[in-house]
């Protein structure tokens, strides 16, 4: 029912647009969460920036800074 209308308006009833990029893997939160390692967090940060998830990227950046600060104090 919709296909003929789409074909009339757009010239085709098939999608020809872009596909969104895959979402970055975000670790699940739990009470006994082991300390994430910094290189893994940096990779997640890079992915978040590439996919334009800037709020998630800011959280990851802050987490990396916190962990690196703790390493320097130890």
FITOR-207596 format. One record per residue: residue number from 1; x, y, z of N, C-alpha, C in turn. Coordinates in steps of 0.02 Angstrom, whole numbers, plus 50000, padded with zeros to 5 digits. Layout:
<recs>
[NUM [X Y Z] [X Y Z] [X Y Z]],
...
</recs>
This chain:
<recs>
[1 [50041 49941 50000] [50000 50000 50000] [50044 50064 50000]],
[2 [50099 50061 50037] [50143 50120 50041] [50193 50119 49984]],
[3 [50214 50060 49960] [50265 50055 49909] [50248 50095 49846]],
[4 [50188 50091 49819] [50173 50131 49759] [50177 50206 49772]],
[5 [50156 50227 49831] [50160 50298 49848] [50233 50321 49852]],
[6 [50276 50281 49885] [50347 50297 49889] [50378 50299 49819]],
[7 [50360 50251 49778] [50387 50248 49710] [50366 50311 49671]],
[8 [50305 50334 49681] [50280 50393 49646] [50316 50456 49670]],
[9 [50327 50462 49736] [50358 50521 49764] [50433 50523 49754]],
[10 [50467 50467 49772] [50540 50465 49773] [50571 50430 49712]],
[11 [50531 50397 49672] [50557 50361 49615] [50579 50290 49630]],
[12 [50577 50271 49694] [50596 50204 49714] [50565 50190 49783]],
[13 [50553 50126 49797] [50526 50107 49862] [50580 50078 49907]],
[14 [50643 50080 49884] [50698 50051 49922] [50740 50106 49954]],
[15 [50766 50091 50013] [50809 50138 50049] [50877 50141 50016]],
[16 [50901 50202 50005] [50967 50211 49973] [51010 50259 50014]],
[17 [50994 50268 50078] [51031 50314 50120] [51088 50281 50157]],
[18 [51116 50318 50205] [51172 50293 50244] [51147 50248 50300]],
[19 [51191 50206 50323] [51178 50163 50380] [51219 50190 50439]],
[20 [51188 50198 50498] [51226 50226 50554] [51283 50180 50575]],
[21 [51337 50208 50602] [51394 50166 50624] [51375 50125 50684]],
[22 [51410 50070 50696] [51394 50029 50755] [51409 50067 50819]],
[23 [51370 50053 50870] [51379 50086 50935] [51441 50057 50969]],
[24 [51478 50099 51006] [51537 50074 51042] [51516 50028 51099]],
[25 [51560 49983 51115] [51547 49936 51169] [51558 49973 51235]],
[26 [51507 49974 51276] [51511 50007 51341] [51507 49952 51394]],
[27 [51557 49948 51439] [51555 49896 51490] [51495 49904 51536]],
[28 [51467 49847 51556] [51411 49848 51602] [51435 49867 51672]],
[29 [51392 49901 51708] [51409 49921 51776] [51387 49867 51824]],
[30 [51431 49850 51870] [51414 49801 51921] [51450 49820 51985]],
[31 [51429 49791 52041] [51460 49807 52105] [51532 49785 52110]],
[32 [51550 49729 52079] [51618 49703 52083] [51654 49714 52016]],
[33 [51652 49776 51993] [51683 49793 51929] [51759 49795 51936]],
[34 [51796 49752 51900] [51869 49756 51904] [51893 49821 51872]],
[35 [51952 49844 51893] [51979 49906 51866] [51994 49897 51792]],
[36 [51965 49941 51750] [51980 49936 51679] [52050 49962 51665]],
[37 [52084 49933 51616] [52151 49957 51601] [52147 50017 51554]],
[38 [52194 50060 51559] [52194 50124 51523] [52197 50115 51447]],
[39 [52237 50070 51419] [52238 50063 51346] [52169 50043 51318]],
[40 [52133 50001 51354] [52067 49981 51331] [52019 50041 51333]],
[41 [52024 50081 51385] [51982 50140 51391] [51999 50191 51336]],
[42 [52063 50197 51320] [52083 50243 51266] [52055 50221 51199]],
[43 [52051 50156 51187] [52022 50130 51125] [51947 50145 51123]],
[44 [51914 50136 51181] [51842 50152 51184] [51831 50227 51174]],
[45 [51876 50268 51200] [51872 50341 51192] [51878 50359 51117]],
[46 [51925 50328 51084] [51935 50341 51012] [51872 50322 50973]],
[47 [51843 50265 50989] [51782 50243 50955] [51724 50291 50969]],
[48 [51717 50313 51031] [51663 50359 51049] [51670 50425 51011]],
[49 [51731 50449 51003] [51743 50512 50967] [51727 50502 50893]],
[50 [51748 50446 50864] [51735 50433 50793] [51661 50428 50778]],
[51 [51623 50401 50826] [51550 50394 50816] [51512 50454 50843]],
[52 [51548 50506 50863] [51520 50569 50886] [51476 50561 50948]],
[53 [51496 50517 50993] [51462 50510 51058] [51504 50548 51109]],
[54 [51499 50614 51106] [51544 50657 51143] [51533 50654 51219]],
[55 [51472 50644 51241] [51460 50639 51313] [51493 50576 51342]],
[56 [51487 50521 51306] [51520 50459 51327] [51595 50468 51324]],
[57 [51620 50503 51273] [51692 50515 51266] [51718 50556 51325]],
[58 [51679 50605 51348] [51700 50646 51405] [51704 50604 51469]],
[59 [51656 50558 51478] [51657 50514 51536] [51719 50469 51535]],
[60 [51733 50442 51475] [51792 50398 51468] [51856 50437 51480]],
[61 [51859 50499 51454] [51918 50541 51465] [51930 50554 51539]],
[62 [51877 50570 51575] [51883 50582 51647] [51905 50520 51684]],
[63 [51879 50462 51664] [51897 50399 51696] [51971 50384 51684]],
[64 [51995 50397 51623] [52066 50385 51607] [52110 50431 51649]],
[65 [52091 50494 51654] [52130 50542 51693] [52133 50520 51767]],
[66 [52076 50496 51793] [52074 50474 51862] [52121 50414 51873]],
[67 [52117 50365 51828] [52160 50306 51834] [52234 50323 51826]],
[68 [52249 50367 51778] [52320 50386 51768] [52346 50426 51828]],
[69 [52303 50466 51858] [52323 50503 51918] [52338 50457 51976]],
[70 [52299 50403 51984] [52309 50354 52037] [52374 50316 52025]],
[71 [52389 50301 51961] [52450 50264 51946] [52512 50306 51964]],
[72 [52509 50371 51951] [52565 50415 51965] [52578 50421 52040]],
[73 [52524 50422 52079] [52530 50428 52152] [52558 50364 52184]],
[74 [52544 50307 52152] [52567 50243 52181] [52641 50232 52173]],
</recs>
